Every structure is written in structure tokens, then in C-alpha cells.
Amino acid sequence: MRGTVETVRRSRRRVLSATAIAAVLSGAPSTLSALATSRTLAGTTEYVLDATSRIGVLLPPFRPGIVRGAVAHLLISAAAGEMLGKTLPRKRSVLWGAAAGLAMGAVNVGAIGRRIPAIAQLPLGPQLADNVAFGAIFAAVADRGRPGR
């Protein structure tokens, strides 16, 4: 039907696969930004570990930690993947995924994260780019082989 947005019924396996791949690869923009800024692998690694640790403040006991940060990232990614899996339209899903990622980033990193000192210290642009990447990668993986992606 012309003028309506049609969502895709995605299999559980596709949603889980797309979420896992997007969760792993979506940190590329901030990692590349850190590499460009620090110009060393050591500096980039330090940034990635620090950023992951800072997200740990979202889980009890609400202080930075690598393991808590990784778990928090996984939980956020799972929630985002579920939402995208149910709401992304069939046509131009990668574009819609990128837009949805930007919207999620604006809320998660921009509005909420700016109120949490440990997260607010992370550079906003690269973090938003990670969210855009998550949405686009999720859609590309979830809808691979489908026409109109």
C-alpha cells in the first residue's frame, strides 16, 4: 500500500544475530576517532577500555567497571535490537536503522548520559556515531537477502 510504512516480521534468529554483530561492530566510529586523536594503539585501547568501564555506572554498585560496562552494553544492545527488530520498516531498513540509531543515541547518550558524570565525559559525536552504526549494521544483518533494504 502506497504511503504506509510496512514493518518486517524478522525471525528470532535474525534479530539475535543482527544484535550480536551490531553490538560488536558498532563501536568502530568511536574507536577510529580515538585512534585518530591518540594516534597510537595504546591510546586507542585505553579509550575503549575507559569508555566501556564508564558505562558500568549504570549497573549496581553504580561505579565504573569493565565487566559491568560490558554487561550494561550487552543489555542496552539487546533492548535496542529487540526494538529495531519489531519496528524497522521493510523498505530502506538500513537508512531507517541509522536514523533510529541516531534517535536512540540522542536519548541514551545525549539526554540521559549527559546527566551521568562518568558518561558525560565521553565525546558526544563519536558516541552518537556508534549508535548510528548500531542501527545501520543491525538492519543490514537482519534484512540481508531481503529486497528493499
ChimeraX commands (.cxc) that place a marker at each C-alpha (Angstrom):
marker #1 position 0.00,0.00,0.00 radius 0.5
marker #1 position 1.48,3.33,-1.05 radius 0.5
marker #1 position 2.26,5.86,1.67 radius 0.5
marker #1 position 2.35,3.40,4.55 radius 0.5
marker #1 position 5.37,2.06,6.36 radius 0.5
marker #1 position 5.41,-1.71,6.42 radius 0.5
marker #1 position 7.44,-3.42,9.11 radius 0.5
marker #1 position 9.12,-6.76,8.58 radius 0.5
marker #1 position 8.47,-9.83,10.66 radius 0.5
marker #1 position 12.00,-10.92,11.45 radius 0.5
marker #1 position 12.87,-14.32,12.85 radius 0.5
marker #1 position 14.25,-14.54,16.38 radius 0.5
marker #1 position 17.48,-15.92,14.95 radius 0.5
marker #1 position 17.92,-12.94,12.62 radius 0.5
marker #1 position 17.23,-10.45,15.40 radius 0.5
marker #1 position 19.68,-12.14,17.79 radius 0.5
marker #1 position 22.35,-12.46,15.11 radius 0.5
marker #1 position 21.93,-8.87,13.98 radius 0.5
marker #1 position 22.03,-7.63,17.57 radius 0.5
marker #1 position 25.22,-9.53,18.37 radius 0.5
marker #1 position 27.02,-8.37,15.23 radius 0.5
marker #1 position 25.86,-4.78,15.64 radius 0.5
marker #1 position 26.88,-4.77,19.32 radius 0.5
marker #1 position 30.41,-5.86,18.40 radius 0.5
marker #1 position 30.94,-3.69,15.31 radius 0.5
marker #1 position 29.10,-0.52,16.29 radius 0.5
marker #1 position 31.98,0.75,18.43 radius 0.5
marker #1 position 34.05,1.27,15.28 radius 0.5
marker #1 position 33.30,5.02,14.89 radius 0.5
marker #1 position 34.40,5.95,18.42 radius 0.5
marker #1 position 37.36,3.57,18.22 radius 0.5
marker #1 position 38.51,5.13,14.93 radius 0.5
marker #1 position 38.00,8.59,16.42 radius 0.5
marker #1 position 40.17,7.60,19.40 radius 0.5
marker #1 position 42.82,6.24,17.04 radius 0.5
marker #1 position 42.79,9.49,15.04 radius 0.5
marker #1 position 43.09,11.51,18.25 radius 0.5
marker #1 position 45.69,9.45,20.11 radius 0.5
marker #1 position 47.49,8.14,17.01 radius 0.5
marker #1 position 48.58,5.07,18.97 radius 0.5
marker #1 position 47.11,1.65,19.57 radius 0.5
marker #1 position 47.84,2.00,23.29 radius 0.5
marker #1 position 45.88,5.26,23.47 radius 0.5
marker #1 position 43.03,3.77,21.48 radius 0.5
marker #1 position 42.90,0.68,23.68 radius 0.5
marker #1 position 42.91,2.89,26.77 radius 0.5
marker #1 position 39.96,4.88,25.37 radius 0.5
marker #1 position 37.94,1.75,24.53 radius 0.5
marker #1 position 38.52,0.22,27.97 radius 0.5
marker #1 position 37.77,3.52,29.71 radius 0.5
marker #1 position 34.54,4.05,27.74 radius 0.5
marker #1 position 33.41,0.51,28.48 radius 0.5
marker #1 position 34.24,0.93,32.15 radius 0.5
marker #1 position 32.31,4.20,32.39 radius 0.5
marker #1 position 29.10,2.56,31.20 radius 0.5
marker #1 position 29.43,0.28,34.21 radius 0.5
marker #1 position 27.98,3.09,36.33 radius 0.5
marker #1 position 24.56,2.06,35.02 radius 0.5
marker #1 position 24.64,-1.21,36.99 radius 0.5
marker #1 position 24.97,-1.83,40.74 radius 0.5
marker #1 position 27.06,-0.81,42.60 radius 0.5
marker #1 position 26.90,2.16,40.19 radius 0.5
marker #1 position 30.58,2.77,39.68 radius 0.5
marker #1 position 32.83,2.24,36.67 radius 0.5
marker #1 position 33.98,-1.29,35.87 radius 0.5
marker #1 position 34.95,-3.19,32.72 radius 0.5
marker #1 position 32.75,-6.23,33.41 radius 0.5
marker #1 position 29.75,-4.12,34.48 radius 0.5
marker #1 position 30.31,-1.90,31.45 radius 0.5
marker #1 position 30.37,-4.89,29.08 radius 0.5
marker #1 position 27.20,-6.29,30.68 radius 0.5
marker #1 position 25.47,-2.88,30.51 radius 0.5
marker #1 position 26.45,-2.58,26.83 radius 0.5
marker #1 position 25.09,-6.04,26.14 radius 0.5
marker #1 position 21.79,-5.26,27.89 radius 0.5
marker #1 position 21.39,-1.94,26.08 radius 0.5
marker #1 position 22.21,-3.61,22.76 radius 0.5
marker #1 position 19.69,-6.40,23.42 radius 0.5
marker #1 position 16.94,-3.88,24.17 radius 0.5
marker #1 position 17.82,-1.82,21.10 radius 0.5
marker #1 position 17.92,-4.92,18.89 radius 0.5
marker #1 position 14.51,-6.04,20.11 radius 0.5
marker #1 position 13.05,-2.62,19.43 radius 0.5
marker #1 position 14.61,-2.37,15.98 radius 0.5
marker #1 position 13.61,-5.93,15.13 radius 0.5
marker #1 position 9.97,-5.09,15.76 radius 0.5
marker #1 position 9.79,-1.58,14.35 radius 0.5
marker #1 position 12.10,-1.16,11.35 radius 0.5
marker #1 position 10.19,-0.91,8.10 radius 0.5
marker #1 position 10.82,-3.26,5.19 radius 0.5
marker #1 position 11.90,-0.60,2.71 radius 0.5
marker #1 position 15.18,1.19,3.22 radius 0.5
marker #1 position 15.73,-0.58,6.54 radius 0.5
marker #1 position 19.42,0.39,6.71 radius 0.5
marker #1 position 18.56,4.07,6.36 radius 0.5
marker #1 position 15.75,3.71,8.90 radius 0.5
marker #1 position 18.10,1.77,11.18 radius 0.5
marker #1 position 20.69,4.54,11.04 radius 0.5
marker #1 position 18.01,7.14,11.81 radius 0.5
marker #1 position 16.68,5.04,14.68 radius 0.5
marker #1 position 20.22,4.63,15.99 radius 0.5
marker #1 position 20.67,8.40,15.94 radius 0.5
marker #1 position 17.40,8.86,17.82 radius 0.5
marker #1 position 18.37,6.23,20.40 radius 0.5
marker #1 position 21.76,7.87,20.80 radius 0.5
marker #1 position 20.22,11.30,21.23 radius 0.5
marker #1 position 18.17,9.94,24.12 radius 0.5
marker #1 position 20.64,7.47,25.66 radius 0.5
marker #1 position 23.89,9.37,25.24 radius 0.5
marker #1 position 22.63,12.91,24.72 radius 0.5
marker #1 position 19.77,13.36,27.16 radius 0.5
marker #1 position 20.38,10.64,29.77 radius 0.5
marker #1 position 24.15,10.18,29.51 radius 0.5
marker #1 position 24.88,13.91,29.81 radius 0.5
marker #1 position 23.36,13.77,33.33 radius 0.5
marker #1 position 25.70,10.98,34.45 radius 0.5
marker #1 position 29.18,12.46,35.03 radius 0.5
marker #1 position 31.12,9.31,34.08 radius 0.5
marker #1 position 29.29,9.06,30.75 radius 0.5
marker #1 position 29.10,12.82,30.13 radius 0.5
marker #1 position 32.90,12.93,29.92 radius 0.5
marker #1 position 32.87,10.77,26.79 radius 0.5
marker #1 position 32.94,12.71,23.50 radius 0.5
marker #1 position 29.35,13.05,22.23 radius 0.5
marker #1 position 29.95,12.89,18.46 radius 0.5
marker #1 position 31.71,9.53,18.35 radius 0.5
marker #1 position 29.21,8.04,20.79 radius 0.5
marker #1 position 26.31,9.17,18.59 radius 0.5
marker #1 position 28.12,7.75,15.56 radius 0.5
marker #1 position 28.35,4.39,17.38 radius 0.5
marker #1 position 24.57,4.44,17.83 radius 0.5
marker #1 position 24.00,5.27,14.15 radius 0.5
marker #1 position 26.33,2.40,13.25 radius 0.5
marker #1 position 24.43,0.03,15.55 radius 0.5
marker #1 position 21.12,0.79,13.82 radius 0.5
marker #1 position 22.54,0.56,10.30 radius 0.5
marker #1 position 24.50,-2.63,10.99 radius 0.5
marker #1 position 21.53,-4.22,12.73 radius 0.5
marker #1 position 19.29,-3.55,9.71 radius 0.5
marker #1 position 21.89,-4.71,7.18 radius 0.5
marker #1 position 22.36,-8.01,9.00 radius 0.5
marker #1 position 18.72,-8.59,9.96 radius 0.5
marker #1 position 17.47,-7.89,6.45 radius 0.5
marker #1 position 20.30,-9.33,4.37 radius 0.5
marker #1 position 18.93,-11.10,1.37 radius 0.5
marker #1 position 15.63,-9.19,1.54 radius 0.5
marker #1 position 14.75,-6.83,-1.30 radius 0.5
marker #1 position 14.38,-3.15,-0.50 radius 0.5
marker #1 position 16.88,-2.94,2.34 radius 0.5
marker link #1:1,2 radius 0.2
marker link #1:2,3 radius 0.2
marker link #1:3,4 radius 0.2
marker link #1:4,5 radius 0.2
marker link #1:5,6 radius 0.2
marker link #1:6,7 radius 0.2
marker link #1:7,8 radius 0.2
marker link #1:8,9 radius 0.2
marker link #1:9,10 radius 0.2
marker link #1:10,11 radius 0.2
marker link #1:11,12 radius 0.2
marker link #1:12,13 radius 0.2
marker link #1:13,14 radius 0.2
marker link #1:14,15 radius 0.2
marker link #1:15,16 radius 0.2
marker link #1:16,17 radius 0.2
marker link #1:17,18 radius 0.2
marker link #1:18,19 radius 0.2
marker link #1:19,20 radius 0.2
marker link #1:20,21 radius 0.2
marker link #1:21,22 radius 0.2
marker link #1:22,23 radius 0.2
marker link #1:23,24 radius 0.2
marker link #1:24,25 radius 0.2
marker link #1:25,26 radius 0.2
marker link #1:26,27 radius 0.2
marker link #1:27,28 radius 0.2
marker link #1:28,29 radius 0.2
marker link #1:29,30 radius 0.2
marker link #1:30,31 radius 0.2
marker link #1:31,32 radius 0.2
marker link #1:32,33 radius 0.2
marker link #1:33,34 radius 0.2
marker link #1:34,35 radius 0.2
marker link #1:35,36 radius 0.2
marker link #1:36,37 radius 0.2
marker link #1:37,38 radius 0.2
marker link #1:38,39 radius 0.2
marker link #1:39,40 radius 0.2
marker link #1:40,41 radius 0.2
marker link #1:41,42 radius 0.2
marker link #1:42,43 radius 0.2
marker link #1:43,44 radius 0.2
marker link #1:44,45 radius 0.2
marker link #1:45,46 radius 0.2
marker link #1:46,47 radius 0.2
marker link #1:47,48 radius 0.2
marker link #1:48,49 radius 0.2
marker link #1:49,50 radius 0.2
marker link #1:50,51 radius 0.2
marker link #1:51,52 radius 0.2
marker link #1:52,53 radius 0.2
marker link #1:53,54 radius 0.2
marker link #1:54,55 radius 0.2
marker link #1:55,56 radius 0.2
marker link #1:56,57 radius 0.2
marker link #1:57,58 radius 0.2
marker link #1:58,59 radius 0.2
marker link #1:59,60 radius 0.2
marker link #1:60,61 radius 0.2
marker link #1:61,62 radius 0.2
marker link #1:62,63 radius 0.2
marker link #1:63,64 radius 0.2
marker link #1:64,65 radius 0.2
marker link #1:65,66 radius 0.2
marker link #1:66,67 radius 0.2
marker link #1:67,68 radius 0.2
marker link #1:68,69 radius 0.2
marker link #1:69,70 radius 0.2
marker link #1:70,71 radius 0.2
marker link #1:71,72 radius 0.2
marker link #1:72,73 radius 0.2
marker link #1:73,74 radius 0.2
marker link #1:74,75 radius 0.2
marker link #1:75,76 radius 0.2
marker link #1:76,77 radius 0.2
marker link #1:77,78 radius 0.2
marker link #1:78,79 radius 0.2
marker link #1:79,80 radius 0.2
marker link #1:80,81 radius 0.2
marker link #1:81,82 radius 0.2
marker link #1:82,83 radius 0.2
marker link #1:83,84 radius 0.2
marker link #1:84,85 radius 0.2
marker link #1:85,86 radius 0.2
marker link #1:86,87 radius 0.2
marker link #1:87,88 radius 0.2
marker link #1:88,89 radius 0.2
marker link #1:89,90 radius 0.2
marker link #1:90,91 radius 0.2
marker link #1:91,92 radius 0.2
marker link #1:92,93 radius 0.2
marker link #1:93,94 radius 0.2
marker link #1:94,95 radius 0.2
marker link #1:95,96 radius 0.2
marker link #1:96,97 radius 0.2
marker link #1:97,98 radius 0.2
marker link #1:98,99 radius 0.2
marker link #1:99,100 radius 0.2
marker link #1:100,101 radius 0.2
marker link #1:101,102 radius 0.2
marker link #1:102,103 radius 0.2
marker link #1:103,104 radius 0.2
marker link #1:104,105 radius 0.2
marker link #1:105,106 radius 0.2
marker link #1:106,107 radius 0.2
marker link #1:107,108 radius 0.2
marker link #1:108,109 radius 0.2
marker link #1:109,110 radius 0.2
marker link #1:110,111 radius 0.2
marker link #1:111,112 radius 0.2
marker link #1:112,113 radius 0.2
marker link #1:113,114 radius 0.2
marker link #1:114,115 radius 0.2
marker link #1:115,116 radius 0.2
marker link #1:116,117 radius 0.2
marker link #1:117,118 radius 0.2
marker link #1:118,119 radius 0.2
marker link #1:119,120 radius 0.2
marker link #1:120,121 radius 0.2
marker link #1:121,122 radius 0.2
marker link #1:122,123 radius 0.2
marker link #1:123,124 radius 0.2
marker link #1:124,125 radius 0.2
marker link #1:125,126 radius 0.2
marker link #1:126,127 radius 0.2
marker link #1:127,128 radius 0.2
marker link #1:128,129 radius 0.2
marker link #1:129,130 radius 0.2
marker link #1:130,131 radius 0.2
marker link #1:131,132 radius 0.2
marker link #1:132,133 radius 0.2
marker link #1:133,134 radius 0.2
marker link #1:134,135 radius 0.2
marker link #1:135,136 radius 0.2
marker link #1:136,137 radius 0.2
marker link #1:137,138 radius 0.2
marker link #1:138,139 radius 0.2
marker link #1:139,140 radius 0.2
marker link #1:140,141 radius 0.2
marker link #1:141,142 radius 0.2
marker link #1:142,143 radius 0.2
marker link #1:143,144 radius 0.2
marker link #1:144,145 radius 0.2
marker link #1:145,146 radius 0.2
marker link #1:146,147 radius 0.2
marker link #1:147,148 radius 0.2
marker link #1:148,149 radius 0.2
view
